[in-house]
Amino acid sequence: MPETAINATGLLNTAELSFEDFKKIVINDYRIGYESRQASLIGRREVLTGKAKFGIFGDGKEVAQLAMAKAFKKGDWRAGYYRDQTFMFATGMSNLNEFFAQLYAYPEIDKDPASAGRQMNCHYATRFINEDGSWVNQAETMNCSADISTTGGHMPRLLGLAYASKLYRQNKQLEYLKKFSVKGNEVAFGTIGNGSTSEGLFFETFNAAGVLQVPMAISVWDDAYAISVPAKLQTTKEDISEILKGFQREKGTNGYEIYKVKGWDYVALCETYERAIALCRAEHVPVLIHVIEMTQPQGHSTSGSHERYKSKERLAWEEEHDCLLQMRKWMVASAIAPEADIDEIEATAKKYVREVQKQVWNELSNEILSELNDAARLIERLAQEVPEQGELLDVVAELRDCVDPGRKDVVAAIRKSLRLTVKHNTSQKQELINWLADENVKNEKRYSSKLFTGTQYSPLNVSNVPVRYYEDSKAIDGREILNACFDANFERDKSIVAFGEDVGAIGDVNQGFAGLQSKYGDLRLTDTGIREATIIGQGMGLAMRGLKPIAEIQYLDYLLYSINVLSDDLASLSYRTRGGQKAPLIVRTRGHRLEGIWHSGSPLGLILNSMRGLHICVPRDMTQAAGMYNVLLRGDEPALVIECLNGYRLKERLPANVGEFTVPLGKAEILNHGTDVTVISYGSTLRIVMEAVKELEKLGISIEVIDPQTLYPFDTDNVCGNSLKKTSKLLIVDEDLPGAASAYILQRVIEDQKGYYSLDVQPKTLTGKEHRPPYGSDGGYFSKPSLDDIIEAVYSLMNETDPHKYPAIY
């Protein structure tokens, strides 16, 4: 472990600065830090008075973040957690107006560019997507990937942001992407609390970055607690950098440079960050900067007081070692500024922060008050026309008496008024209905828009190219169809990369990438360790920086090990930034019918419920999968593609345009036209359903078989609902658990597509058992839908409608 600045007491390197210039820099730093502290103090009070819902702040971390900001340059990236407000202010990526707008959940992009009021305070992001969906020039901006509340959940994404710099530096074919990098010189800065270094995502990311040797700089803000839990209960030796010493690089090895520095020592912090980031940037060596002896003056958050769990001695120590107090003492002792001048800086800062807070609060309050007055006037006019005048005026009085009213109070008053006058139809009531309709449109945009980016570059807008075949097209293994598809796309687009366990040298366990690493190089097709969460994070970071990654999770069952990154981070990205950021990552995996508890899973219910914000593709064969990849690789939204494990060696005809034809997302396909029963299925079970067609025909039953092809979006042309108008009977065949994906499909068809009105009998679902499938062919037969199960389920529907013609089998 190298010498660090932990004991440094000297001044900053002022070789190129006059003392007067140096003083100005230090004084400006102190001003920013002090304003940030005041924002924390005022923010807490605003929560406790009820103006804001919750508050969590960066007090006690100011000086370290001022030092980190000095090393942050245009093109660099941040992936941090919710203590970094001072850093954001110091770099100019945020400001006090935006800080308070987010605290008050101001639902406008121009007020809170990070999230348009969708995230709680101190969750930062810069907008790197233009209104038309195009990328901004990331090489000329400072960049902040969107925060999430899970305190270690951002770490896998940090790995990907850093890995992109490595690819941009080492792969000369990417030099045309000048909007995203300048020769890979960008550093990805990560921050994390000492408590969260106990999480698996931290260790998985830390190890992966050491292997990959990427320009990733992790700062650990160590205030010795994780809410109430002290370091002795969460970290071996109570010191994360001590236990990570084995990662320190030595001559001839990869690894890290590890630094430790005190969080109240301004000079030492500046020197440490200057040295560490210069090394990280130049040599692409990951660095860990362990910032110790930090404090948290207001405790963890507004949910409680730290006096409950910290000793008097600890509280006294924290008061004495407050970083701003220590910086102030150093400034006086070093003749940077006399105490009187610093007093004036502080007084001015207090006044300024309070003025900004009031301005933001008044702007939002006035907007809502204007809407409230409009609504109240409309209700009062309606009251003059109906017998329920008294009740309506009570609604108005209650609305006007609201303390700090929100839009929910206004809309709720309108809705209640319409219920009270449900039996009347007047012009004034229609005005109220029209007003509510307009507000619903606005509030839909404010609170429910941009689950996907929905731009012109969306995969839903990719031109439809039909599949073509040569007359003599050969029937080859399905895996070879995929291989040809990937080969054509890698040749077409130099920004496409693929990685995962066994993806590189052997071309993945089912040979979809076979031979492509030797053709395109190990920077484009790369093997990884067994680390599902950071495989997804690696892909997400690359996708945010303009590359087209395919991240492979070897089996669908193992997707569980990356579910937190997929759900918390990737799936919510567009929504939580209201379209300000995107990460068009393609997650490739395989599942459904194979053998055993961990190689035959189909947890689509889990996926559908936890990954809204991803397109969920369930191709029945490899030709369909190829068409979906051709779409997704030309779009700008994330997706999960689940290939059929038992389909790689089944024969399919090779398309003549294997790298160009498309399978549109959300377009269901009728595989067999029928008149008696509509059967919906996807993936591997479709082959079994198609086998059942002939058997059922022998029993005098005609089934219409529908493949939705993607579960999200689902059947946008209402093919399933229209089929029910003809058959009046529905069976859903699904390998997932009872009530999982089948329940989702039922909701879409019966409710959204109004299939309920076409039914003659109760719809049926045929699913896997409650348990996972056991090993062996017999285990599969008795735990997942079989040919016999499908035939008998369809037959039972016919028996229910016409038992004379279709008597019970047994």
C-alpha positions, 0 to 999 in steps of 0.5 A: 500500500503506497504512502498516502496523504493521511498525514499531509499538512502542507499546502496545495501545490501552488507552483502555477498560482499566486497566493492571492489566486490560491486564496480565492480558490480556497475561499470559493471552495469554502463558500460552496461547502458552507452553502451545501451545509446550509442546504442540508440544514434547511432541507431537514427543517422543511421535511420536519415542517411537512413541506417535503416528504423525506430528506437525506443529505450530504452534511459532513461530507463537504470537504472531501467532495470539494477535493474530488470535484477538482479532479473531475473533468469534462467527459468524466462520469459519476455513479454515486449515492445520495450524499454527494450534493457538495460535489454536484454543486462544485462541478456545476452539475447541479445547483441549489435551485435544483436541490430544493426543487427535487426536495419538493418533488417539483414535477418539471424537467426545467426545475429538477432536470435529474428526475422531474420530481420523481426521485427523493432529494439528493438523487442526481443525474445529468440529461444526456438525451436530447428531446428528439432522443439523440445523444448529447456530446458526452465528451464535452459535458460532465456526466452523472448517471442517475442515482438510485436509493439502494446504496450499493446498487449503482456499483455494477453500473460504475464498472460499465461506465469505466469499462467504456473508457477502456474500449474507447482507448483500446479499440481504434474502430471506435474513434468515430464515436467522438461524442462519447470519448476522447481516446478513453481518457474519461474516469468513472467516479463512484461514491459509496458509504462505508456501510454499503461496502458490506454488500455483495455488489460492492465486492463483485464490482471491486473484483471485476474492476481489478481484473479488467483494469479500468479507470474507476475511482471509488471513494468510500465516505466513512463516518463509522456508521450505517444508520445506527450500526457501527463499523465493528458490526459490519466490517472486518477490522472495522476498516474496508481499505485494510481488508482490501489490501490484497487488491493492491497491485504489485509489480507484474500484477493487476490490481488497485492503488489504495489511498486513505485520507482524513475527511476533514483535512482539506489539503491532504484530500486535494493532494490525494485526489489529484494524485489518485485520479491522475494515475487512474486516468493515465494508466487505467488503474482502478483506485480506492480512496478511503476517506475516514474520520467523516461525520454526519451532523444531522444523522442518517436522514429525517427519519430519526436522530443519531443521538439515539445511538451515538455516545456522548463522546462520539458526538463530541468528537464529531462536533470537533472534527466537523470538516467545515470547522476544521477547514475554517481553522486551517484557513485562519491559521494559514492566513487564507482569510481572517475570522471576520471574513469567514463570518461574512461568507457564512452569513451571506451563504445562509441568506442566499440559501434561504432565499433560493429555498423560498423562491423555489417553494413559492414557485411551486406553491403558486402553480398549485394555488392557481390550479386550486383556485381554478378548480374551486371556482368551477365547483362553486359555479356548479354549486349554483346549479344543483341541489347539492350546493351545500356539500359542494361548498363544503368541498371548496372550503375544505380545499381552500383550508388545505395547508400546503396543498398538493395537486392530489388535493385539487384533483380529489376535490374535483372527483368528489364533486363529480360523484356528488353530482352524478345524477345531474348533467349541466354545462358547469358540470361538463366544464368540470369534467373537461378541466379534470380531463386536461389535468389528467393528461398533464398529470399522466405526463408528470407522473407516469410518462417515459417508462421507455424513451419512446423516441424516434429511435425506439425499437418499436419504430424500426422498419419492418423487413420481411424474412427472405429465403433462397429457394435452396436455403439449407436447413441448419441448426438453430444455433447457426442461424443466431451465429450468422445473425450476430456475425452480420450485425458485428460486421455492420456496426462496430459499436456492438460488443458482447460479453458474459460467461464463456462468450468469448473463446468457445462462443457461449455454451450453445455456440451462438457466438462460435468463431466470432471472437477470433474474427472480431477480437477479444475487445468485442467478444469477451469472457467474464467471470461468474458475476451476473450482477456486474455483467448487467452493470457492465452492459448498462454503463457501456450502453449509457456511453453510446455502445451497443452491448449484448450482456449474456446471462448463461441461463435464465435461472441465473438472472436472479443473481442480477435482478437488483441491477435489472430491476432497480437500475436498468428498468427504471432508468428512463422513467426516473429521469423522465427520458433524460437518460437511456441504456439500450442494453440487450440482455441475452439468456436462455431458458424453459425446458431442459433438466433440473431445478436450476436449468429449466426455469421460466420465472416470467412472472418475476421478470414481468413484475420486476422489469417494467421498462425492458422489452421482454422477448420470448422467441419460439425458435432461433429465426424469431430470436434473430429477427428480434436481435436485428430490431433491438440492435437498431433501437435505443431501449433495453430488452431481455431476450430469452432463447429456447434451451432445447432449440439450438440443434433443431433444424431451421432454414437459413434466411437470405437476409439473416442480419436484416429481417425483423420481427416487430416487437408486440406483434402476435402471430397466429401459428394455426388458424382454428375455430373452437379454442384459442390457445396462447403460449410462447417459447418452448411450449409452443412446439408442444401446442403445435404437436397437439393440433393434429391430435385434437383434430382427430377428436374433432377440435380445431384450435387457434394457436397464437404466439405473442412473441413478446410479453412486453409489449403484449399483442398490440394489435389485439390478435388474441382478443379478436381470436376469442370473438371467433372461438369464445374459449381460451387456454393459456399454456405457460411453463411458469408457476400458477398465477404468474405469467399466465395471470399477466396474459389473462389480464391483458386478454380478458381486461385490456382486450375485453376478451371477457365479453367473448367468453362462453366458459371460464378461461383456463391456464395450464402451467408448471407446478408450484415447485421447480422441475426436478431432474430427468425426463420424468420430472419434466413430464410431471411438473411442466405442461405436457402434450397429454396435459394440453390435449386434455385441457383443450378437450375439457373446455369443449366438454364443458360447452357440449358434454354430449358431443365431447364426453368426459375422458375420465 
